[in-house]
Amino acid sequence: MENHITHISRDDLEDLRDAFNKIDIDNSGFVSDFELQELFREASFSLPGYKVREIVETFIAGDTNKDEKISFEEFVSIYQELKSKEFSETFRRSITRRDGIRSIGGMSRISSEGTQHSYSDEEKVAFVNWINKALAKDADCQHLLPMNPEDGSLFASVRDGILLCKMINLSQPDTIDERVINTKKLTTFKMTENLILALNSASAIGCMVVNIDAHDLMAGKPHLVLGLCWQIIKVGLFADIEISRNEGLIGLLADGEHLDRLMSLSPEELLLRWVNYHLRNAGTKTINNFSDDIKDSQAYFYLLDQIAQNEQKDFKKSVKIDMSGLNVYDLDRRAELMLQQAARLDCRQFVSPHDVTSGNSKLNMAFVANLYNRHPGLQRTHISNGLENEHLEAETKEEKTFRNWMNSLGVSPYVNYLYSDLMDGLIILQLYEKINVPVNWKKVNMPPYPYLGANMKRLENCNYAVNLGREVAHFSLVGIGGQNLNEGNPLHTLALVWQLMRRYTVRVLSDLGDGEKVRDEIILNWVNTTLGQKRTHKDKDTQISSFKDLRISTSLPVIDLIDVIAPGTVKWEMVNRGERGILTPGEKLENAKYALSVARKIGARVYALPDDLVEVNPKMVLTLFACLMGHGLKKANR
């Protein structure tokens, strides 16, 4: 498929992404004719039936690969076509006037000429209530909390960056060394530093922040603030919905189903299975989604009751759910009674009665995820499908880093499990485009794949991905074939993914160096030349011999390098230098956390983890120094 996005302004692209996500009711990454018709049916705008049919037909005609689904790229292409027709403005207004969606004028020059951005009042209320509760006792947030969920407090409260940094650490603890956050005498410069730290840290945990900068957040652009908040919250909500973190999830396997199938499911799909597991135990009907099927609150009542009964059996908590709300005819009132029961389990979060009865899938999924995290109601003792003694390997730090990097670039679909999600080659092909390796999408088989021959279609994609790597990207792929990717072979998959990440990281260096190929030696020489400008305490040199140099385990070469690039940024009282230059493991870890956070604060988008420095992981050390080199050269060229 050809890429149609390049000729659209940033503001228009953001607006189209918002619109696409609203139409994509089931979060599949595609829209269908049914979803388009649903959009206009629900839109609070009078539109003749023939006009709806005309627009739908235009979209379906744009289904270039005839899969009866429309991807975001096809959506953008069709929008450009619609833009030139008389009903394009009607189309735009119908998108931005759905119930609960607020439209606002843009703040950029382009936006002020007519582009509108929209945001959901329901989402704003849900996120504000969650933040108020989660950060209520945080001393650094007392000047901001509690926020009023009914006004624009959230958009003003993110201005100094503190709130976003704290949210990131809630979702992924210790991502940010909080000693690095500016909390006092907040000038515009210090607030901007906090926002840059937040954005680069959000990227490191897998949030897509490509179209957001510190100025957007300081201006409180609602659609961008809410989009970032949701990504951060979602990372935290879904972090533990993974089999190696709760092996009781093995009990959700269907009869005859292999464990690999369960491990390939997204957190959303696992949540749906988890709900249905409890509903079957309750002897009631199951659900297929978190929208239409939960509007009557019936599934929620039975789910809460099952959770409470399990905890009574395990002597954790004695709460008996009042099921009388099921007899209430008014659905809004019934939803309120259900949420009152959820509150008894300390789980009244994310949804209002109206969010339940209107079937807001995003907020209902968040409600269920929060319920799962607090009361999973699954134990290994519940497993009775022959897998009682199955040993599960947790995701490695390297795998997690690669996965977060991919997701931060906005690949679609979202990568939940590195190997199974790369088995059809599509993510790899998208990553090639990120490193300026052209992909001929006409050669690519797109989902949904046919029932017969599906794996052959995936294998063809993988073969194409490997050929591109060898012939165009000039990667070293000795002994690696498309079949290895298609089978999810960890060794071969990681070998290709690492080369993609390395190329992405050093790409900016090639641009700054007039296209010269960037070898490891060039980065190493730059690091040492730059460090040579600084002699540390007692004239001790922190230059390194390679990216395996054990001095890197102290993080002192990184911290000293940052001090040269951005003088005055490092707070030396925070840095451990040890007794006679020897640091304890704890001191090394503290230095590593501090070094990475300061690197992100000065604008380097690094994905390495503290353990990568302490353990001297040469691959991740290389990416860190390459990012710092890119930042340093950009700064020098200004």
N, C-alpha and C positions, 0 to 999 in steps of 0.2 A: 504494500500500500504506500502511496506517495505521502510525504509529509506536507500537509497544507497549512501548518501553523505558522510558518516563518513570516508570512506577510501580514500578520495581525498584530496590532499594538498590544503592549503588555496589559493595559487596562481592559481592552476588549477580551483578551484571552482569559483574564481572571474572571470576567463577567460570564463568559461562556462556560468556564469550568464550574462556576456556581450553578448556572442553569442546568448543565448536564447532570450534576450531582443531584439536583432536585428532581429531575425527570427519572433518573436511575433509581427507582424506588427500592429495588431489591439489592442495591449495591453490588451488582454483578460486573460493573465495568462496561456494560453495554445498555442500550435502550432499544425497546421494541415498539412496534406500532401500538400495542396495548398501553404501554407506559406513556406514549405521547398522547393518546386519547384521554387517558386518565388525567394528564396534566391540564388539558383544556376543560375537561369536565369539572375539575376541582377549582379551576381559576375563577376568581370573582370578577369575571369580565364577560359581557354579553358578546357572543360570537356566533354567527350563523353556522348551522351544521355543515353546509357545503364548503364553508371556508376552512373549518376544521379538517374535513376530508381532504381538501386541496393541499393543506400544509402537510398532513400525514403522508399523503401520496408522494409529495416532494421528498420527504425524508426517506421513505421506503425505496424510492427510485435511486436514492444516493447510496444505497447499500451495495457498495462496489464489489464486495466479494460474495454477495448473495447468500449470506449466512443467516438472513432474517434477523440480524441484530446490527445495531449501529454503534461503532466505536467512537471515542472522542474525536479522533482524526476525521472520520466521516462526518460527524456532527459539525465540526468546524467548517469543513468544506461546503456542506449544505447551507450552513448559516450565511456564508459569504454569498451564496447564490440567492438566498432569500432576501438578503440585505438590499438587493437591487430591485426587489419587487414591492408593490404598493402595500402589501400586508405585513412587511417586515416589522414595522413599528408596533402593529397590533400583536405580533408574535412576542416582541420584547416585553410589552406591557403585561401580557398574559403571564409571562414567566415571573415578573417581579411583583405581581399582585395576588399571589396565592395567600390564603388565610394564614395569618401569623408571620408573614414575610414582610419586613419593612424595607422600603426603598429609600436610598439616600443619594444625593448628588455626589459625583466624584470630586476629589480634592486636587487632582493634577490638572495640568492645562488641558490635556485631552479629555479627561473626565468632565471638566466644567463645560465642555462643548456638547454635552448631551448624554454621555455614558452614565448609567446608574449602576450602583452596587446594591446588593440586598443582603439582609441578614434576618435570622429568625429570632423573634422575641422569646419564644419558648426555650431555644437553646441558650440565649443570654441568661434568662432566669435560672435555668438548670445549672449552668456553669458557675454563676455567681454564688448560688446557694452551696454548691459543692466546695468552692474555694473558701467561703466564709467559715464553713465547718472544719475543713481540713487544716486551715492555717490559723484558726482562732487563737491558738496559744503561742504563735510565733512572734517573738519580741520585735523582730525587724519589720513586721507587717502591721503593727498596731496603728500606724498613722494612716493606713489604708482601709482597715477592716473595722466593723463589717461594712460591706458595700451594699447599696440599695439595689435589689434585683430589678426594680421597676423603672429605674432611670439609666442614664449612661455612665454610671460610676465605674463600671469595669473598664470602659475605654479610656477613661482618665487615669485609672489606677495602674495601668501597665506602663505609664509614661516613664517612670524612673527605673524600670527593669527589674526591680527587686521581686515583685510578685511572680514574674515569669521564671526567674531563677529558682525561686522556692518551689514553684509548681513542678519544674523539671526534676528537682531532687525528691519530691514526693513520688513521682512516677518511676524514677530510676535513681535510688539513693546513691549519694556520693558522686554523681556525675559532675557536679560543680563543687569545688573547694570553696566553702562559704566565706573563708577568709579573704577571698579575692573580690567579693561583691562590695561595691561602694555603698555604704549605708548612712554616712554622715556628710553634712555640708555638700549637698548634692547640686553641683553646677550642671549646666547642660552637657558639658564634656563628660562628667562622671556618669550621668544618666545614660548617655550614648554608649559609654564603655559597658555598662551593665546590659544594655540591650544587645550589643554585639556579642557579649559573653553568652547571653540567653539564646540568641539565634544560632550561634555556632555549636552550643551544647545541645540544643534541640536537634540540630542536624546529626550530631554524633549518636543520638539515641534513635534515629530513624525517621525523624520528622522532615517533611519536604518544605524547605524555606527558600526555594530558589527565587520566588517572586516577591519576597518580603525583605525590607531593610529596616534599619533602626529608625529612619525618618518616618516610615509608614507607621511604626508602632508608637513613636513619640507623638505623632499626629492623632493617634487613636482611631485609625481607620477601622470601623466596626467589622466589616467582612473579613479583613485580614486578622484582626485580633481574635475573633471567634474561631476562625479556621485554625489558627495556631494553638489556641487553648484546647480545642477539641483533639487535635493531634497529640498534644502532650498528655491530656487526660486519658485518651484511648491507649497510649503506650502503657501507662500504669495499670489501667483496668485489665488489659489483656496479658500482662507480663506473666501471670501465674496460670493462665489457661493453656497449659502445655503439659504433655503427658509426663515428661521427666520431673516436673515440679509437683505433680499430683498423680501418682501411679494408679490411684483409684479410678482415673479416667479410662483405664483399660476395660473396666466393666461396661463401658458404653459400646463396645464392639458388638456388631450384629452377628448372628449365627453364621459361621462359615467365613467370616471376614478376617482378613489378615491384619496384623498389627500395623504394617506399613501403611495401609489405607487410613487407619485412624490417625497416624502421625502426620499424614499429608493434609489433614483437614485444617481449615482456618479456625481461629478462635471463635468466629461467629458460628461456624458449623458445629464446633464442639459444644458451644453454649446451647444450641438448639437440641443437640442430642442429650445434653445434661437435663434440660427441662423435660424432654419427652421421657427420659429414664424415670424421673420422679412421677410424671403424669401416668405412666403405665403402672407404676407401683400403686398409684392411687386408684387405678381402675377407671380412669376417665380418658376422654379423647385426647390425642396428641395434636401438636401444632406444626405448621410448616414455615412460619415466619414470625417476625416480631412487629407486625403491623396489623393486618386485618384479623388474624387469628387470636389476638389478645384483647381486642376492643371491648369484649364483654366481661373482662376480668376473671372469667371462670378459671382459666389455666393458672392465673396467678394465685387465686385462693387455694387451689389444690397443691400448687408448688410450695407455698408458704406452710401449708399444713404438713406436707411430707417432711420438709426441713425441720419443723418444730418437733415432729414425732421422732425423727432420727436422733435429734439432740437429747430428747427425753430418754431414749434408750441408752445413749452414751453418757448420760448423767452430766451433760455440759450445761444445759439450761432447761428450766421448766417453764415453757410458754405453750399455752393451748390456744390455737388459732380459732377465733370466733368465725364460723362459716355462715352465719345468718345473713351476711350481706348478699349471698347468692340469691336470696329470695326477694331482693329489692329490684323492682322493675326498671327504675330510672338508672341508666348506665353510668352517668356522671356521679350520682350518689353512691352507686355500687363501687365505683373505682375509688372514691374517697374512703369508703369503709375498708376496702382492701388495703389501701395505703396506710390506714391506721393500724392494721395488723402488721404490715411490714415495719412500721415504726417500732413495734414491740420487739422486733429482731434487730433494731437499730439500722434498718435498711431503707428508710424512706428518703430516697435520694434520686435526683435526675428527672423524675416525672411528676407531673401534676395529674389530677383526674382527667383533665382535658387531653393531656398528652397520651393517656391510655386510650380513651374513647375515640380519639382521632387517629390512632394507630401510627404515632410518630416513631418510625422504626429505629432511628438513631438513638433517641433518648430512651426508648424501651430496651434496646440492646444494652445501653449503659446501665440501666436499672438492674437488668438480669445479671450483667457481669459483676456488678457490685455485690449482688446477692450471692453469687457463686463464690466470690473471693472471701466473703465473711462466713458463709455457711455451705461449703461444697457438698456435705452429706455423702461423701464417697470415701471408702477405705479399701485397702487391698483385700480385706477379709470379704468384701462384697464380690470379688472376682471369682467366677466359677466357670470360666470358659477354657480351662486348660492352660492359662497363662499366668497362674499364680506365682510361679518362680521366674518369670521373665525379667531379665535385667535390662534396664533402659539406660542408654548413654545420654547424658545431658548435653545440650548444645555447648560446644567449646567456645572460648573467648574469641578465637580467631573467626569461627563461623558467625558468631554474633556481630563482630565488627564488620565483616563483609556484608551481612544481611542489612545492617543499619545503613551502611554506605549506599547500597542499592536503593533502599526505600527512600533515603534522603534525596535521591535524584528523581524521584517521582515515577519509577517504573510501575507498569501495570500488567497484571494484578500485583497487589502488595505481596512481598515475599515473607512468608511465615516460617517456612522450613526450607533451608537452603537447597537441599538436594532434590526433593520431589518437585519443588516449584520451578526448578530449572530444567526439568526433564523434557520439556517440549521445545527448548531452545529460544523461546520468545524473549525472556528476560535478557539472555546473553546478547541477542540481536539488538535489543534496545540499548544495552550498555555500549555496544559498538558505536552507535550513533552519538553517544555522549563523548566518545574519544575521536570523533570525526572520521570514523571508518564507515563509508557509505554502505547502506543495506538496500538491496533491491527487494522491496516488499512484495513484488509480484511473484517472487520465487518462494515466498513464505506461506505455509499452511496455517490458517487462522482458526481458532476455536469458534463454535463447537465442532469437534471432530466427528466424523461418521462413526457409527457403532462398529461397523466392519472396517478394519484397516486403520483404526485410530492411531495405534502405536507406530505404524509405518509413516503416517503423516508427521508425527512428532520426531521420529528418527530422521526423516528428510530435513527437518529444520535444524536438528543437531549437527547433521553432516555439513549443512551449509554454514553453520556457525563455526565449525572447526576449519573449514576451507577458508573462510574469511580471515580467521586468525592466522593461518599459515601464509596465505597468498597476499593479503592486503595489509593486515596489521603487522605481519612478520614476527609473530610470536614464536617462541620455542615450544612446540607441541609434539615432541618426539614420543611416539608410542601412544598418542591420544587420538581416539576416533570419536565420531558422533555417537557410536553405541555406548561409549563410556559415560557420556553426559546423559544419554537416554536412560541408562540403568541407574543413574544417581551415584556413580562411583565417587566416593569422597576425595580420594587422592587426585584423580584426574580433573574433577570439577574444580577443586581448590587451586590446582596449578593454573588453569585458565583464568579463573576469577582473580587470582593474585595479579596476573599480568595485566588484566583489564584495569584493576585498581591502581597499579603502579603507573600505567600509561595515563590514566586520568589525572593522577596526582602531579606528574611531571609535565603534563601538557602545557600548563601556564608557563613553565620554565622554557619550553621550546618556543613559545610565542614571544617571550621576552628576549630570547637568544637568537632571533631571526631564523627560527626553524631548526637550529642545530640539535642533533640527537643528544639527549641528556643521559650520560652514563653515570653510574654510581660515583665514579672518581670525581666528576665535575661537582657533584653535590658535596662530597666529602672535602674537596679542596676549598670550596666556598665556605663551608662551616669553619674549617681551621683558619682560613685567612681572616674571616670575620672575628673569630675568637682571639686571633692574634692582636686585634686592636684593643683587647682588654686583658689586663693581668689581674687576677682575683686576689683575695686576701693573701698577704705574705708572698705576693708575686707567684703564687702557685698556678700553673698552666692547666687549663681544662681541655686542651685540644685532644682529639681522638685519633686513633690509628685506623679504625674501621667502624662499621656499624655494629660490630660485635664487641667493641671495646668495653671491658667491664666497668670503666669509669662511668659509662652511661647509666649503670644501675643506681647511681647516686642522684641522677637527674641534674647534677651541677653543670655539665656542659650545655644542657638545654636552657637552664635558667640563666647562665652567663650569656648565651647567645641572644636570648630575649632582651637582656639588659643592654646589649649593644644595639639591637634593632630598634628598641623602644626605650631609650634611657628614662629612668625614673619610674618605670612601671613596677619593677620588682621591689617588694618590701623585704629588705634583707633580714629583718627580725623574724620573718616567717620561714627562713631557709635554714635547714639543718646542715652543719658542716662536720659534725661528729667530733669525737675525741681523736686527735692526731690524724684527722682525715678519714677515720673509720666510722661508718654509720651502721646503726642497728637496722634490722629488717623494717621495723616500725618507722624509723626516721627516713629510710629510703622511700617507703610507701607515701609518707606525708609529702616529701619533696616531689614525688611523681605526680600526685594529685594537684599540688600547687603549680607545678610546671605546665601541665596540660591546661589548667584553667586560665593561667596567665596568657598562654599561647592563644587560646580562644578569645580572650578579652582584647588582645591587640589586633584581632582580625584574622587569625589563621584558622582555617576550617580543618581541624585535625580529628581523626577517627580513632587514634590509638588509645589504649586503656592504660591506667597506671601500672598494671602488672607487666605490660609490654616493655616499659622502661626498667622496672625493677628486675625483670627476668632477661632483659636485653634481647628482645625478639627483633632480629635484624630487619625483617620485612617492615614491621610497623615503625621501627626506629627510622628507617629510610623515609617512609611517608611523612613522618613528623618533621624531619629536617628539610625535606623537599617543600613542605607547606611553609615552613619558616623562611626558607630561601626565597620562595615566590613572593611572600609578603615583604621581605626585606628589599628585594629588587624592585618591586612595584613602588615601594615607599621612596627608594633612591631615585626612581625615574620621574617622580612627580615634579 
